[in-house]
Amino acid sequence: MTESALSHALIEQVRADLSRAGFVVDPAAVAVDGGVHVAHDARRGVVVSWATTAQMTTSDLAGHHHVRAAVHLALLTILTGAGYTVASDPASGEVIVTGLPA
């Protein structure tokens, strides 16, 4: 399997696992609806990030930071529990998936 095919397979598996866990993955209008975005970064791996509704970000910044931290922890817990190799970036809220479950 080519690197591109492996990346695509990893992205699709991560999306499916997060959807099964109850997350809205790759919503049509992230800025409006919020949700989890899964994309490939050639240097880092599969990057999982979370976006909130614009209203929450601007109306309650402290609340937004608490929710972002909780979602970050949930993403880490779900993905590591599913057997993925992940790295955490708490500053950005991103979770980087570097390998498929065994």
CNS distance restraints for C-alpha pairs under 8 A (distance, minus, plus):
assign (resid   1 and name CA) (resid   5 and name CA) 6.11 0.50 0.50
assign (resid   1 and name CA) (resid   6 and name CA) 6.46 0.50 0.50
assign (resid   2 and name CA) (resid   6 and name CA) 6.20 0.50 0.50
assign (resid   3 and name CA) (resid   7 and name CA) 6.10 0.50 0.50
assign (resid   4 and name CA) (resid   8 and name CA) 6.19 0.50 0.50
assign (resid   5 and name CA) (resid   9 and name CA) 6.09 0.50 0.50
assign (resid   6 and name CA) (resid  10 and name CA) 6.08 0.50 0.50
assign (resid   7 and name CA) (resid  11 and name CA) 6.14 0.50 0.50
assign (resid   7 and name CA) (resid  40 and name CA) 6.90 0.50 0.50
assign (resid   7 and name CA) (resid  45 and name CA) 7.86 0.50 0.50
assign (resid   7 and name CA) (resid  46 and name CA) 7.48 0.50 0.50
assign (resid   8 and name CA) (resid  12 and name CA) 6.17 0.50 0.50
assign (resid   9 and name CA) (resid  13 and name CA) 6.11 0.50 0.50
assign (resid  10 and name CA) (resid  14 and name CA) 6.07 0.50 0.50
assign (resid  10 and name CA) (resid  46 and name CA) 7.47 0.50 0.50
assign (resid  10 and name CA) (resid  99 and name CA) 7.58 0.50 0.50
assign (resid  10 and name CA) (resid 100 and name CA) 6.35 0.50 0.50
assign (resid  11 and name CA) (resid  15 and name CA) 6.12 0.50 0.50
assign (resid  11 and name CA) (resid  38 and name CA) 6.68 0.50 0.50
assign (resid  11 and name CA) (resid  39 and name CA) 6.83 0.50 0.50
assign (resid  11 and name CA) (resid  40 and name CA) 7.13 0.50 0.50
assign (resid  11 and name CA) (resid  46 and name CA) 6.46 0.50 0.50
assign (resid  12 and name CA) (resid  16 and name CA) 6.13 0.50 0.50
assign (resid  13 and name CA) (resid  17 and name CA) 6.13 0.50 0.50
assign (resid  14 and name CA) (resid  18 and name CA) 6.13 0.50 0.50
assign (resid  14 and name CA) (resid  38 and name CA) 7.72 0.50 0.50
assign (resid  14 and name CA) (resid  79 and name CA) 7.79 0.50 0.50
assign (resid  15 and name CA) (resid  19 and name CA) 6.03 0.50 0.50
assign (resid  15 and name CA) (resid  25 and name CA) 6.31 0.50 0.50
assign (resid  15 and name CA) (resid  38 and name CA) 6.78 0.50 0.50
assign (resid  16 and name CA) (resid  20 and name CA) 6.16 0.50 0.50
assign (resid  17 and name CA) (resid  21 and name CA) 6.31 0.50 0.50
assign (resid  17 and name CA) (resid  79 and name CA) 7.91 0.50 0.50
assign (resid  17 and name CA) (resid  82 and name CA) 7.92 0.50 0.50
assign (resid  18 and name CA) (resid  22 and name CA) 6.53 0.50 0.50
assign (resid  18 and name CA) (resid  23 and name CA) 5.62 0.50 0.50
assign (resid  18 and name CA) (resid  24 and name CA) 7.92 0.50 0.50
assign (resid  18 and name CA) (resid  25 and name CA) 7.03 0.50 0.50
assign (resid  18 and name CA) (resid  75 and name CA) 7.95 0.50 0.50
assign (resid  18 and name CA) (resid  78 and name CA) 7.53 0.50 0.50
assign (resid  18 and name CA) (resid  79 and name CA) 7.92 0.50 0.50
assign (resid  19 and name CA) (resid  23 and name CA) 5.01 0.50 0.50
assign (resid  19 and name CA) (resid  24 and name CA) 6.22 0.50 0.50
assign (resid  19 and name CA) (resid  25 and name CA) 6.17 0.50 0.50
assign (resid  21 and name CA) (resid  78 and name CA) 7.54 0.50 0.50
assign (resid  23 and name CA) (resid  35 and name CA) 6.93 0.50 0.50
assign (resid  23 and name CA) (resid  36 and name CA) 6.76 0.50 0.50
assign (resid  24 and name CA) (resid  35 and name CA) 5.14 0.50 0.50
assign (resid  24 and name CA) (resid  36 and name CA) 6.02 0.50 0.50
assign (resid  25 and name CA) (resid  35 and name CA) 5.90 0.50 0.50
assign (resid  25 and name CA) (resid  36 and name CA) 4.63 0.50 0.50
assign (resid  25 and name CA) (resid  37 and name CA) 5.85 0.50 0.50
assign (resid  25 and name CA) (resid  38 and name CA) 7.33 0.50 0.50
assign (resid  26 and name CA) (resid  30 and name CA) 7.15 0.50 0.50
assign (resid  26 and name CA) (resid  35 and name CA) 6.59 0.50 0.50
assign (resid  26 and name CA) (resid  36 and name CA) 5.65 0.50 0.50
assign (resid  26 and name CA) (resid  37 and name CA) 4.66 0.50 0.50
assign (resid  26 and name CA) (resid  38 and name CA) 6.65 0.50 0.50
assign (resid  27 and name CA) (resid  33 and name CA) 6.91 0.50 0.50
assign (resid  27 and name CA) (resid  34 and name CA) 7.11 0.50 0.50
assign (resid  27 and name CA) (resid  35 and name CA) 6.17 0.50 0.50
assign (resid  27 and name CA) (resid  36 and name CA) 7.42 0.50 0.50
assign (resid  27 and name CA) (resid  37 and name CA) 7.62 0.50 0.50
assign (resid  28 and name CA) (resid  33 and name CA) 7.91 0.50 0.50
assign (resid  29 and name CA) (resid  33 and name CA) 5.83 0.50 0.50
assign (resid  29 and name CA) (resid  34 and name CA) 7.46 0.50 0.50
assign (resid  30 and name CA) (resid  34 and name CA) 4.71 0.50 0.50
assign (resid  30 and name CA) (resid  35 and name CA) 6.25 0.50 0.50
assign (resid  30 and name CA) (resid  51 and name CA) 6.50 0.50 0.50
assign (resid  30 and name CA) (resid  52 and name CA) 7.68 0.50 0.50
assign (resid  30 and name CA) (resid  53 and name CA) 7.67 0.50 0.50
assign (resid  31 and name CA) (resid  51 and name CA) 7.01 0.50 0.50
assign (resid  31 and name CA) (resid  52 and name CA) 7.10 0.50 0.50
assign (resid  31 and name CA) (resid  53 and name CA) 5.96 0.50 0.50
assign (resid  31 and name CA) (resid  54 and name CA) 6.12 0.50 0.50
assign (resid  32 and name CA) (resid  52 and name CA) 7.92 0.50 0.50
assign (resid  32 and name CA) (resid  53 and name CA) 5.30 0.50 0.50
assign (resid  32 and name CA) (resid  54 and name CA) 6.27 0.50 0.50
assign (resid  33 and name CA) (resid  52 and name CA) 7.17 0.50 0.50
assign (resid  33 and name CA) (resid  53 and name CA) 5.59 0.50 0.50
assign (resid  34 and name CA) (resid  50 and name CA) 7.35 0.50 0.50
assign (resid  34 and name CA) (resid  51 and name CA) 4.87 0.50 0.50
assign (resid  34 and name CA) (resid  52 and name CA) 4.20 0.50 0.50
assign (resid  34 and name CA) (resid  53 and name CA) 4.83 0.50 0.50
assign (resid  35 and name CA) (resid  50 and name CA) 5.62 0.50 0.50
assign (resid  35 and name CA) (resid  51 and name CA) 5.38 0.50 0.50
assign (resid  35 and name CA) (resid  52 and name CA) 6.40 0.50 0.50
assign (resid  36 and name CA) (resid  48 and name CA) 6.83 0.50 0.50
assign (resid  36 and name CA) (resid  49 and name CA) 5.67 0.50 0.50
assign (resid  36 and name CA) (resid  50 and name CA) 4.41 0.50 0.50
assign (resid  36 and name CA) (resid  51 and name CA) 6.38 0.50 0.50
assign (resid  37 and name CA) (resid  47 and name CA) 7.99 0.50 0.50
assign (resid  37 and name CA) (resid  48 and name CA) 5.73 0.50 0.50
assign (resid  37 and name CA) (resid  49 and name CA) 5.26 0.50 0.50
assign (resid  37 and name CA) (resid  50 and name CA) 6.10 0.50 0.50
assign (resid  37 and name CA) (resid  51 and name CA) 7.65 0.50 0.50
assign (resid  38 and name CA) (resid  46 and name CA) 6.79 0.50 0.50
assign (resid  38 and name CA) (resid  47 and name CA) 5.75 0.50 0.50
assign (resid  38 and name CA) (resid  48 and name CA) 4.64 0.50 0.50
assign (resid  38 and name CA) (resid  49 and name CA) 6.63 0.50 0.50
assign (resid  39 and name CA) (resid  46 and name CA) 5.62 0.50 0.50
assign (resid  39 and name CA) (resid  47 and name CA) 5.38 0.50 0.50
assign (resid  39 and name CA) (resid  48 and name CA) 6.72 0.50 0.50
assign (resid  40 and name CA) (resid  44 and name CA) 7.98 0.50 0.50
assign (resid  40 and name CA) (resid  45 and name CA) 5.78 0.50 0.50
assign (resid  40 and name CA) (resid  46 and name CA) 4.40 0.50 0.50
assign (resid  40 and name CA) (resid  47 and name CA) 6.00 0.50 0.50
assign (resid  41 and name CA) (resid  45 and name CA) 5.18 0.50 0.50
assign (resid  41 and name CA) (resid  46 and name CA) 5.96 0.50 0.50
assign (resid  41 and name CA) (resid  47 and name CA) 6.60 0.50 0.50
assign (resid  44 and name CA) (resid  96 and name CA) 6.90 0.50 0.50
assign (resid  44 and name CA) (resid  98 and name CA) 7.38 0.50 0.50
assign (resid  45 and name CA) (resid  96 and name CA) 6.16 0.50 0.50
assign (resid  45 and name CA) (resid  97 and name CA) 5.87 0.50 0.50
assign (resid  45 and name CA) (resid  98 and name CA) 5.14 0.50 0.50
assign (resid  46 and name CA) (resid  96 and name CA) 5.54 0.50 0.50
assign (resid  46 and name CA) (resid  97 and name CA) 4.96 0.50 0.50
assign (resid  46 and name CA) (resid  98 and name CA) 6.46 0.50 0.50
assign (resid  47 and name CA) (resid  94 and name CA) 6.48 0.50 0.50
assign (resid  47 and name CA) (resid  95 and name CA) 5.89 0.50 0.50
assign (resid  47 and name CA) (resid  96 and name CA) 4.56 0.50 0.50
assign (resid  47 and name CA) (resid  97 and name CA) 6.34 0.50 0.50
assign (resid  48 and name CA) (resid  94 and name CA) 5.59 0.50 0.50
assign (resid  48 and name CA) (resid  95 and name CA) 5.09 0.50 0.50
assign (resid  48 and name CA) (resid  96 and name CA) 6.13 0.50 0.50
assign (resid  48 and name CA) (resid  97 and name CA) 7.55 0.50 0.50
assign (resid  49 and name CA) (resid  93 and name CA) 6.40 0.50 0.50
assign (resid  49 and name CA) (resid  94 and name CA) 4.74 0.50 0.50
assign (resid  49 and name CA) (resid  95 and name CA) 6.57 0.50 0.50
assign (resid  50 and name CA) (resid  68 and name CA) 7.58 0.50 0.50
assign (resid  50 and name CA) (resid  71 and name CA) 7.55 0.50 0.50
assign (resid  50 and name CA) (resid  72 and name CA) 7.85 0.50 0.50
assign (resid  50 and name CA) (resid  93 and name CA) 7.22 0.50 0.50
assign (resid  50 and name CA) (resid  94 and name CA) 7.44 0.50 0.50
assign (resid  52 and name CA) (resid  56 and name CA) 6.78 0.50 0.50
assign (resid  52 and name CA) (resid  57 and name CA) 6.83 0.50 0.50
assign (resid  52 and name CA) (resid  64 and name CA) 7.99 0.50 0.50
assign (resid  53 and name CA) (resid  57 and name CA) 6.66 0.50 0.50
assign (resid  54 and name CA) (resid  58 and name CA) 6.39 0.50 0.50
assign (resid  55 and name CA) (resid  59 and name CA) 5.85 0.50 0.50
assign (resid  56 and name CA) (resid  60 and name CA) 5.77 0.50 0.50
assign (resid  56 and name CA) (resid  61 and name CA) 7.40 0.50 0.50
assign (resid  56 and name CA) (resid  63 and name CA) 8.00 0.50 0.50
assign (resid  56 and name CA) (resid  64 and name CA) 6.49 0.50 0.50
assign (resid  57 and name CA) (resid  61 and name CA) 5.56 0.50 0.50
assign (resid  57 and name CA) (resid  64 and name CA) 5.74 0.50 0.50
assign (resid  60 and name CA) (resid  64 and name CA) 6.11 0.50 0.50
assign (resid  61 and name CA) (resid  65 and name CA) 6.38 0.50 0.50
assign (resid  62 and name CA) (resid  66 and name CA) 6.52 0.50 0.50
assign (resid  63 and name CA) (resid  67 and name CA) 6.20 0.50 0.50
assign (resid  64 and name CA) (resid  68 and name CA) 5.96 0.50 0.50
assign (resid  65 and name CA) (resid  69 and name CA) 6.16 0.50 0.50
assign (resid  66 and name CA) (resid  70 and name CA) 6.28 0.50 0.50
assign (resid  67 and name CA) (resid  71 and name CA) 6.11 0.50 0.50
assign (resid  68 and name CA) (resid  72 and name CA) 6.01 0.50 0.50
assign (resid  68 and name CA) (resid  93 and name CA) 6.87 0.50 0.50
assign (resid  69 and name CA) (resid  73 and name CA) 6.23 0.50 0.50
assign (resid  69 and name CA) (resid  90 and name CA) 7.52 0.50 0.50
assign (resid  69 and name CA) (resid  93 and name CA) 7.19 0.50 0.50
assign (resid  70 and name CA) (resid  74 and name CA) 6.17 0.50 0.50
assign (resid  71 and name CA) (resid  75 and name CA) 6.07 0.50 0.50
assign (resid  72 and name CA) (resid  76 and name CA) 6.26 0.50 0.50
assign (resid  72 and name CA) (resid  90 and name CA) 7.30 0.50 0.50
assign (resid  72 and name CA) (resid  93 and name CA) 5.76 0.50 0.50
assign (resid  72 and name CA) (resid  94 and name CA) 7.19 0.50 0.50
assign (resid  72 and name CA) (resid  95 and name CA) 7.36 0.50 0.50
assign (resid  73 and name CA) (resid  77 and name CA) 6.07 0.50 0.50
assign (resid  74 and name CA) (resid  78 and name CA) 6.05 0.50 0.50
assign (resid  75 and name CA) (resid  79 and name CA) 6.04 0.50 0.50
assign (resid  75 and name CA) (resid  95 and name CA) 7.25 0.50 0.50
assign (resid  76 and name CA) (resid  80 and name CA) 5.92 0.50 0.50
assign (resid  76 and name CA) (resid  86 and name CA) 7.50 0.50 0.50
assign (resid  76 and name CA) (resid  88 and name CA) 7.42 0.50 0.50
assign (resid  76 and name CA) (resid  95 and name CA) 6.76 0.50 0.50
assign (resid  77 and name CA) (resid  81 and name CA) 5.75 0.50 0.50
assign (resid  78 and name CA) (resid  82 and name CA) 6.13 0.50 0.50
assign (resid  79 and name CA) (resid  83 and name CA) 6.53 0.50 0.50
assign (resid  79 and name CA) (resid  84 and name CA) 5.59 0.50 0.50
assign (resid  79 and name CA) (resid  85 and name CA) 7.95 0.50 0.50
assign (resid  79 and name CA) (resid  86 and name CA) 7.41 0.50 0.50
assign (resid  80 and name CA) (resid  84 and name CA) 5.15 0.50 0.50
assign (resid  80 and name CA) (resid  85 and name CA) 6.58 0.50 0.50
assign (resid  80 and name CA) (resid  86 and name CA) 6.77 0.50 0.50
assign (resid  82 and name CA) (resid 101 and name CA) 6.72 0.50 0.50
assign (resid  83 and name CA) (resid 100 and name CA) 7.33 0.50 0.50
assign (resid  83 and name CA) (resid 101 and name CA) 4.39 0.50 0.50
assign (resid  83 and name CA) (resid 102 and name CA) 6.61 0.50 0.50
assign (resid  84 and name CA) (resid  97 and name CA) 6.64 0.50 0.50
assign (resid  84 and name CA) (resid  98 and name CA) 7.48 0.50 0.50
assign (resid  84 and name CA) (resid  99 and name CA) 5.75 0.50 0.50
assign (resid  84 and name CA) (resid 100 and name CA) 5.30 0.50 0.50
assign (resid  84 and name CA) (resid 101 and name CA) 4.62 0.50 0.50
assign (resid  84 and name CA) (resid 102 and name CA) 7.83 0.50 0.50
assign (resid  85 and name CA) (resid  97 and name CA) 5.84 0.50 0.50
assign (resid  85 and name CA) (resid  98 and name CA) 5.51 0.50 0.50
assign (resid  85 and name CA) (resid  99 and name CA) 5.04 0.50 0.50
assign (resid  85 and name CA) (resid 100 and name CA) 6.90 0.50 0.50
assign (resid  85 and name CA) (resid 101 and name CA) 7.22 0.50 0.50
assign (resid  86 and name CA) (resid  95 and name CA) 6.63 0.50 0.50
assign (resid  86 and name CA) (resid  96 and name CA) 5.40 0.50 0.50
assign (resid  86 and name CA) (resid  97 and name CA) 4.40 0.50 0.50
assign (resid  86 and name CA) (resid  98 and name CA) 5.80 0.50 0.50
assign (resid  86 and name CA) (resid  99 and name CA) 7.39 0.50 0.50
assign (resid  87 and name CA) (resid  95 and name CA) 5.89 0.50 0.50
assign (resid  87 and name CA) (resid  96 and name CA) 5.07 0.50 0.50
assign (resid  87 and name CA) (resid  97 and name CA) 6.55 0.50 0.50
assign (resid  87 and name CA) (resid  98 and name CA) 7.65 0.50 0.50
assign (resid  88 and name CA) (resid  93 and name CA) 7.72 0.50 0.50
assign (resid  88 and name CA) (resid  94 and name CA) 6.43 0.50 0.50
assign (resid  88 and name CA) (resid  95 and name CA) 4.83 0.50 0.50
assign (resid  88 and name CA) (resid  96 and name CA) 6.34 0.50 0.50
assign (resid  89 and name CA) (resid  93 and name CA) 5.68 0.50 0.50
assign (resid  89 and name CA) (resid  94 and name CA) 5.25 0.50 0.50
assign (resid  89 and name CA) (resid  95 and name CA) 6.12 0.50 0.50
assign (resid  89 and name CA) (resid  96 and name CA) 7.81 0.50 0.50
assign (resid  90 and name CA) (resid  94 and name CA) 6.71 0.50 0.50
